[in-house]
Amino acid sequence: MGKTNSSRDWTQIYAIYGMDQWQTLVFLLFHAVFFSLLSVLFLLYFESIFHFFQTFLSSPGAARFAAGFSGGVTAISAVCLFFAAANFFYSAGPLHYDMAQRMVGSVNDWSTVKLALDIGCGRGILLNAVATQLKKTGSSGRVVGLDPSKRTTLSTLRTANVE
């Protein structure tokens, strides 16, 4: 996650393009921390939880298993939520940038490209990569990005300025 295949560091990518749907990352991290705290509480108050389960279950072994299983599930859930948050964080910026660079690299001859259309361009990672490639090859082509939301159109123009 530190360095992508291109010359850009992932922190530069986030500084330029930001993150779409940051609420998802906050949601995942909040719940990961919540489940971590819950699993620590299960560990600290295991005896109390065990006695609580013993009131419902007849066997002490079954109550101990139920308390341990509940604590284990919350701990594994916390780990999975942290992993999902890290995966989302990586795929929200650097992975999009790498995929845009791969798509741009798959075109052999940019001198024949006169017009490139990016529909649903979002913050313009692919749009700016194509425009940069056209500029490098000296092509007189144009790049057009269409996105239904005006908010992302403005952010695309801002990121194109930064690029």
C-alpha positions in Angstrom: 0.0 0.0 0.0 3.0 2.3 0.3 3.9 2.7 -3.3 2.0 2.1 -6.5 3.4 0.9 -9.8 3.6 4.5 -11.1 5.7 7.3 -9.8 3.0 8.6 -7.5 2.9 7.8 -3.8 -0.6 6.9 -2.4 -0.6 10.0 -0.2 -0.1 12.2 -3.3 -3.1 10.4 -4.9 -5.3 11.1 -1.9 -4.1 14.7 -1.7 -5.1 15.3 -5.4 -8.2 13.2 -5.8 -9.5 12.8 -2.3 -11.8 9.9 -1.5 -15.3 9.1 -2.7 -17.7 7.8 -0.1 -15.6 8.6 2.9 -18.7 7.9 5.1 -18.2 4.2 4.3 -14.6 4.2 5.7 -15.8 6.1 8.8 -18.6 3.6 9.3 -16.3 0.6 9.0 -13.7 2.1 11.3 -16.3 3.1 13.9 -17.7 -0.4 14.0 -14.3 -2.0 14.0 -13.3 0.0 17.1 -16.7 -0.7 18.7 -16.3 -4.5 18.2 -12.7 -4.3 19.4 -13.8 -2.6 22.6 -16.7 -5.1 23.0 -14.3 -8.1 22.6 -12.0 -6.6 25.2 -15.0 -6.2 27.5 -15.9 -9.8 26.9 -12.3 -10.8 27.9 -12.3 -8.6 31.0 -15.7 -9.6 32.3 -15.7 -13.2 31.1 -16.8 -14.6 34.5 -19.8 -12.3 34.7 -20.8 -13.1 31.2 -20.3 -16.8 31.9 -22.6 -16.5 34.9 -25.2 -14.7 32.8 -25.2 -17.4 30.2 -25.3 -20.0 33.0 -28.8 -18.7 34.0 -30.1 -19.7 30.6 -28.1 -22.9 30.0 -28.2 -25.8 32.3 -24.6 -27.0 31.8 -21.6 -24.9 32.9 -19.6 -26.2 29.9 -22.3 -25.0 27.5 -22.4 -21.6 29.3 -18.6 -21.3 29.1 -18.7 -22.3 25.4 -21.4 -19.7 24.6 -19.6 -16.9 26.4 -16.3 -17.8 24.7 -17.9 -18.2 21.3 -19.6 -14.8 21.7 -16.3 -13.1 22.6 -14.5 -14.9 19.8 -17.1 -13.9 17.2 -16.9 -10.2 18.3 -13.0 -10.3 18.1 -13.1 -11.9 14.6 -15.7 -9.4 13.5 -13.4 -6.5 14.7 -10.5 -7.9 12.7 -12.7 -8.4 9.6 -14.0 -4.8 9.9 -10.5 -3.4 10.2 -9.4 -5.5 7.1 -12.5 -4.2 5.2 -11.7 -0.6 6.1 -8.0 -1.0 5.0 -9.2 -2.7 1.7 -11.7 0.1 1.1 -9.1 2.8 1.8 -6.7 1.2 -0.7 -9.3 0.7 -3.4 -10.7 4.2 -3.1 -7.6 5.9 -4.5 -4.4 4.1 -5.3 -6.2 1.1 -7.0 -8.3 3.4 -9.2 -5.1 5.3 -10.1 -3.3 2.1 -11.0 -6.2 0.8 -13.1 -6.3 4.1 -14.9 -2.6 3.9 -15.7 -3.0 0.3 -16.9 -5.9 1.3 -19.2 -3.8 4.2 -20.6 -0.9 1.9 -21.0 -2.9 -0.6 -23.0 -3.4 1.8 -25.9 -0.4 1.4 -28.3 -0.7 4.5 -30.5 -1.9 7.7 -28.9 -1.2 9.8 -32.0 -4.3 8.6 -33.7 -6.6 9.4 -30.8 -8.6 12.5 -31.5 -11.3 12.4 -28.9 -11.7 10.5 -25.6 -15.0 10.4 -23.7 -15.2 9.4 -20.1 -18.8 8.9 -18.9 -19.3 8.9 -15.2 -15.8 10.3 -14.7 -16.2 11.0 -11.0 -13.2 12.9 -9.7 -11.4 12.4 -13.0 -8.6 9.9 -12.3 -8.9 8.2 -15.8 -9.8 11.5 -17.4 -6.6 13.2 -16.2 -4.5 10.2 -17.0 -5.7 10.2 -20.7 -5.3 14.0 -20.9 -1.7 13.7 -19.6 -0.9 10.9 -22.0 -2.3 12.9 -24.9 -0.2 15.9 -23.9 3.0 13.7 -23.6 2.6 12.3 -27.1 1.9 15.7 -28.6 -1.5 14.7 -29.8 -4.1 17.4 -30.7 -6.9 15.2 -29.2 -9.5 16.3 -26.7 -10.7 14.6 -23.5 -14.3 15.1 -22.4 -15.7 13.9 -19.1 -19.4 13.6 -18.4 -20.7 13.1 -14.9 -24.4 13.6 -13.8 -23.5 15.4 -10.6 -22.2 19.0 -10.6 -20.2 18.5 -7.4 -17.9 15.9 -9.0 -17.6 18.1 -12.2 -16.2 20.9 -10.1 -13.8 18.5 -8.2 -12.7 17.1 -11.6 -11.8 20.6 -12.8 -9.9 21.2 -9.5 -8.0 18.0 -9.7 -7.1 18.7 -13.4 -5.6 22.0 -12.2 -3.6 20.3 -9.6 -2.4 17.6 -12.1 
